[in-house]
Amino acid sequence: MGAALVFLLVACSGEAQRRRTPTAAASTPTLRLASPQSGTKVKNGERLTVSSLHSYTGYDSVVASLDGRRIARMADTSADVEVETKTLGVKQLKVTAYSEGKEAAAARVSITVLAPKPPKMYGYAVVNVYPHDEHAYTQGLLMYRDELYEGLGEYGKSAVRKVELRSGKTLQQKELHDRYFGEGICILNGLLYQLTWREQTCLVYNAETLEQQATLPYAGEGWGLTTDGTHLIMSNGSNALNFMSPGNLAVQKRLEVYTDRRAVGQLNELELIDGEVWANVYGSDNIVCIDTASGAVTGVIDMQGLLPDNLTDRHTDVLNGIAYNEKTGQIFVTGKNWKRLFEIKPRTKK
């Protein structure tokens, strides 16, 4: 092979190799934000300063978005934006720079959106006092067709029962298997649903006969349960409420609960009253009233001192149990192993 031909082949091979080898891509810059810092808390409806440590020169446009919804076009490296969300809780704030219609750089931080205003503070007035089974570890309480239903907990003692309000006597009862720790209850479309604590099983009964009809699985712990007439609403001890399909307990919506200052966790027994979810806060004397659209706590009812000291003993446990008679507007509350059940009315604190 002649020298000229060898040179030509080598040259062509080198040229082909260069064509196959991609050119080193220019590094994609990452925006850095000066504010807000990750974890910043802001009330819903307030304004928040968003500022970058970088110039926006060279980009076609820069926009800020909150959980995927555009909230501002950034004409300068700093802008005041209005934080307005349908629901509260942890949201992702993203600043995105575009060049030629494509994302060229971005910065992300998580912020926490709080309720726009503090909750109203309430005390209570006792309207009536009724007997209550002091051995009933109350996990759920409700009124259905003017009858009182109660769900009981503890392994080996769990049950669901109908109770005569004025006497406190058990009219009808269905015991749970010893492997179940009974939790919150609600009734929807003639079916009574009862959660279990750690067994991830919801027991479904005929509300009239208490005969079991089915079991439904769900993930995590079960605490409190109520219904808005369409969904089952469940608490699990966190600051979240899950709105679930009654047919299969699939979660349709998750609502995080906040005041204007903080998350409210330990949500326990639930009841829907006048369109709001009322929840016992486990381990406290407080009942919180929750807006079902946003998760904002609109009111706090301080139930301290409801059960007199002379009606307590070493078995008396925490406040837990809220029932509402929609026909009469009556509200009933009790606690775990309490000797009394109370009809109460909230009253605004001065």
HUDA-V592398 format. One record per residue. N is the residue number from 1. SS is DSSP state (H for helix, E for strand, - for the rest). PSI is psi in whole degrees, 0 to 359 (* if undefined). D_FIRST is the distance of its C-alpha to the first C-alpha in Angstrom with 2 decimals. Layout:
((N/SS/PSI/D_FIRST) (N/SS/PSI/D_FIRST))
//
This chain:
((1/-/132/0.00) (2/-/158/3.78) (3/H/322/6.62) (4/H/321/8.41) (5/H/320/6.61) (6/H/316/6.81) (7/H/319/10.26) (8/H/317/11.21) (9/H/317/10.82) (10/H/318/12.73) (11/H/316/15.22) (12/H/320/15.91) (13/H/318/16.43) (14/H/320/18.79) (15/H/319/20.62) (16/H/320/21.19) (17/H/319/22.52) (18/H/325/24.87) (19/H/327/26.16) (20/H/337/26.96) (21/-/117/28.74) (22/-/148/32.28) (23/-/138/33.79) (24/-/124/36.54) (25/-/144/39.76) (26/-/136/42.61) (27/-/134/45.31) (28/-/119/48.23) (29/-/152/51.41) (30/-/126/54.46) (31/-/148/57.84) (32/-/130/60.51) (33/E/138/64.16) (34/E/326/66.97) (35/E/150/69.49) (36/-/161/70.55) (37/-/152/69.77) (38/-/134/68.94) (39/-/359/72.24) (40/E/138/74.23) (41/E/136/77.37) (42/E/140/78.64) (43/E/144/81.48) (44/-/130/80.72) (45/-/348/81.35) (46/-/167/80.92) (47/E/149/78.42) (48/E/135/75.54) (49/E/124/73.49) (50/E/120/69.75) (51/E/149/67.80) (52/E/154/64.21) (53/-/359/62.87) (54/-/152/60.10) (55/-/149/60.20) (56/-/8/59.46) (57/-/133/57.75) (58/-/348/54.53) (59/-/148/55.65) (60/-/319/56.86) (61/E/156/59.74) (62/E/129/61.14) (63/E/152/63.61) (64/E/139/65.75) (65/E/154/66.48) (66/E/115/68.78) (67/-/43/67.85) (68/-/356/65.58) (69/E/122/68.20) (70/E/130/67.53) (71/E/345/70.39) (72/E/149/69.30) (73/E/125/66.80) (74/-/103/66.09) (75/-/337/66.38) (76/-/177/66.58) (77/-/355/65.61) (78/E/140/69.11) (79/E/147/71.23) (80/E/123/74.39) (81/E/151/73.93) (82/E/126/76.56) (83/-/110/76.10) (84/-/112/77.49) (85/-/154/76.67) (86/-/324/78.40) (87/-/163/78.32) (88/-/172/78.49) (89/E/198/76.37) (90/E/124/72.88) (91/E/154/70.72) (92/E/122/67.21) (93/E/128/67.02) (94/E/134/63.60) (95/E/122/62.48) (96/E/131/59.36) (97/E/134/57.36) (98/E/142/55.45) (99/E/128/52.63) (100/-/39/51.58) (101/-/2/53.73) (102/E/152/52.11) (103/E/122/53.45) (104/E/331/51.95) (105/E/155/54.22) (106/E/156/57.30) (107/E/141/60.04) (108/E/139/62.34) (109/E/153/65.63) (110/E/133/68.36) (111/E/160/71.91) (112/E/122/75.15) (113/E/123/77.38) (114/E/170/81.07) (115/-/148/84.17) (116/-/338/85.38) (117/-/160/88.88) (118/-/153/90.84) (119/-/154/92.57) (120/E/145/96.29) (121/E/132/98.30) (122/E/150/100.94) (123/E/208/103.62) (124/E/159/105.51) (125/E/137/108.95) (126/E/124/110.05) (127/E/314/111.58) (128/E/157/112.33) (129/E/134/111.85) (130/E/156/111.33) (131/E/152/111.12) (132/-/140/107.69) (133/-/113/106.79) (134/-/350/106.22) (135/-/5/104.02) (136/-/112/101.66) (137/-/84/98.34) (138/E/122/97.69) (139/E/336/94.07) (140/E/147/94.66) (141/E/137/97.66) (142/E/160/98.28) (143/E/133/100.98) (144/E/118/100.53) (145/-/46/103.34) (146/-/13/105.75) (147/E/144/104.85) (148/E/128/103.41) (149/E/146/100.33) (150/E/134/99.04) (151/E/132/95.92) (152/E/149/96.35) (153/-/192/93.85) (154/-/139/93.49) (155/-/132/92.23) (156/-/353/94.95) (157/-/0/97.08) (158/-/145/94.98) (159/E/171/96.55) (160/E/139/97.11) (161/E/158/100.71) (162/E/140/103.15) (163/E/138/105.86) (164/-/119/109.28) (165/-/309/109.18) (166/-/329/112.83) (167/-/339/113.28) (168/-/6/109.78) (169/-/145/110.15) (170/E/125/107.24) (171/E/327/107.71) (172/E/143/104.61) (173/E/144/101.73) (174/E/117/98.43) (175/E/149/97.09) (176/-/156/93.38) (177/-/151/91.80) (178/-/341/91.82) (179/-/350/88.02) (180/-/141/88.37) (181/-/104/89.44) (182/E/146/90.82) (183/E/218/90.02) (184/E/157/90.54) (185/E/155/91.89) (186/E/165/92.10) (187/E/130/93.24) (188/E/127/91.41) (189/-/42/92.31) (190/-/2/94.72) (191/E/137/92.30) (192/E/126/92.70) (193/E/134/89.50) (194/E/120/89.64) (195/E/162/86.79) (196/E/155/86.27) (197/-/291/85.30) (198/-/4/82.23) (199/-/355/82.05) (200/-/39/80.06) (201/E/130/82.38) (202/E/127/84.69) (203/E/134/87.71) (204/E/127/88.98) (205/E/160/92.65) (206/E/124/95.08) (207/-/332/96.92) (208/-/316/100.30) (209/-/344/100.24) (210/-/18/97.70) (211/-/132/96.13) (212/E/136/92.43) (213/E/327/90.17) (214/E/171/86.62) (215/E/144/84.36) (216/E/133/81.49) (217/E/153/78.72) (218/-/165/77.64) (219/-/141/75.56) (220/-/189/77.13) (221/-/151/80.77) (222/-/132/83.58) (223/-/273/86.47) (224/-/161/88.36) (225/E/137/88.37) (226/E/185/89.85) (227/E/149/89.09) (228/-/12/89.02) (229/-/346/89.85) (230/-/312/86.22) (231/E/160/84.28) (232/E/136/85.10) (233/E/121/84.82) (234/E/141/83.99) (235/E/158/84.02) (236/-/19/82.26) (237/-/352/83.65) (238/-/200/81.10) (239/-/19/81.59) (240/E/147/80.05) (241/E/133/81.66) (242/E/126/79.73) (243/E/117/80.77) (244/E/151/80.05) (245/E/131/80.30) (246/-/340/83.36) (247/-/322/81.63) (248/-/5/78.79) (249/-/23/79.18) (250/-/134/75.85) (251/E/120/75.87) (252/E/331/76.12) (253/E/142/76.69) (254/E/125/76.76) (255/E/122/79.20) (256/E/139/79.23) (257/-/126/82.71) (258/E/150/83.41) (259/-/192/86.29) (260/-/1/85.81) (261/-/328/85.00) (262/-/169/83.28) (263/E/148/82.18) (264/-/104/85.03) (265/-/189/84.03) (266/-/30/86.01) (267/E/131/86.91) (268/E/241/89.00) (269/E/140/91.56) (270/E/152/91.22) (271/E/138/93.46) (272/E/121/92.94) (273/E/118/95.90) (274/-/43/96.23) (275/-/357/92.48) (276/E/151/91.51) (277/E/124/90.42) (278/E/135/92.83) (279/E/132/91.41) (280/E/136/92.95) (281/E/110/91.01) (282/-/133/91.03) (283/-/1/93.02) (284/-/173/94.72) (285/-/17/97.83) (286/E/142/95.85) (287/E/129/95.09) (288/E/144/92.44) (289/E/125/92.35) (290/E/128/88.83) (291/E/124/87.72) (292/-/352/85.74) (293/-/316/83.55) (294/-/333/82.31) (295/-/3/83.24) (296/E/138/85.51) (297/E/114/88.58) (298/E/338/91.46) (299/E/153/94.29) (300/E/123/95.20) (301/E/116/98.41) (302/E/110/99.81) (303/-/17/101.64) (304/-/135/102.75) (305/-/8/106.15) (306/-/312/106.24) (307/-/116/107.20) (308/-/150/110.27) (309/H/326/110.08) (310/H/355/113.00) (311/H/16/110.88) (312/-/155/107.97) (313/-/191/107.46) (314/-/344/104.66) (315/-/345/103.08) (316/-/128/102.96) (317/-/201/99.39) (318/-/160/97.74) (319/E/127/98.50) (320/E/122/96.53) (321/E/115/97.40) (322/E/125/97.88) (323/E/147/99.43) (324/E/127/100.28) (325/E/103/102.74) (326/-/330/101.37) (327/-/318/104.65) (328/-/345/106.90) (329/-/9/104.54) (330/E/142/105.53) (331/E/130/103.13) (332/E/141/103.46) (333/E/154/101.89) (334/E/196/102.19) (335/E/176/100.32) (336/-/121/99.23) (337/-/33/102.38) (338/-/151/104.62) (339/-/357/108.27) (340/E/153/108.45) (341/E/139/106.63) (342/E/138/107.24) (343/E/127/107.40) (344/E/163/106.37) (345/E/128/105.89) (346/E/147/103.56) (347/E/140/105.28) (348/E/134/103.77) (349/-/145/104.15) (350/-/*/105.98))
//
